[in-house]
Amino acid sequence: TEKSTEKSTEKSTEKSTDKILLYIQKTPTITIAELCEVIGMSDKGIRKNINLLKQRGILVRVGSNKGGHWEIKKKDLQDESIIETPFVTENHIENGTLNGTLNGTLNFKQQIVYDYINANPGVRSQQIIKDCDIPRDTLNKIIRHLTMLKMVERRGSKKVGGYFVIKTVQYSNLP
């Protein structure tokens, strides 16, 4: 049981660090508070994972907390030097299987919401909640995630506006 707990914690940490890297790749100026909101982790959890990434030489903060940005670095296994290539590449995000998700960025519920918005441009959140049978809080988190990835956007006023797809996702690794 001790080994299974250790493996479970290791997998959980790996998933969390992958999520953090994904958001930092998309938005290098993202703050810890914003990461907490979009990932749904505590401030302490985000900081712990960021420190782990820093210790591994994968993540570096450049500049101040307010005006700075994150840089993702990757260890080159052949000569142990750090090179400045993205750890999570754009192609990997689009077509890979990062975190075991459908297309590298979306889990099942997120994919349902994305597909629904794609099929119904201008749809309002009330309609998504009703038709997709997703709780409001969950939908709000999904919309924040999709917005952060620049996959959907809200257009128009609160009364008559709705959600639109702004990025088409390619399905290359799906069965």
Secondary structure, DSSP 4 states (H G I P E B T S, - for coil): -HHHHHHHHHHHHHHHHHHHHHHHHH-TT--HHHHHHHHT--HHHHHHHHHHHHHTTSEEEES-TTT-EEEE-EE-TTT--EE-S-SS-HHHHHHS-GGG-SSSS--HHHHHHHHHHHHSTTB-HHHHHHHHT--HHHHHHHHHHHHHTTSEEEES-TTT-EEEE-SPPP--S--
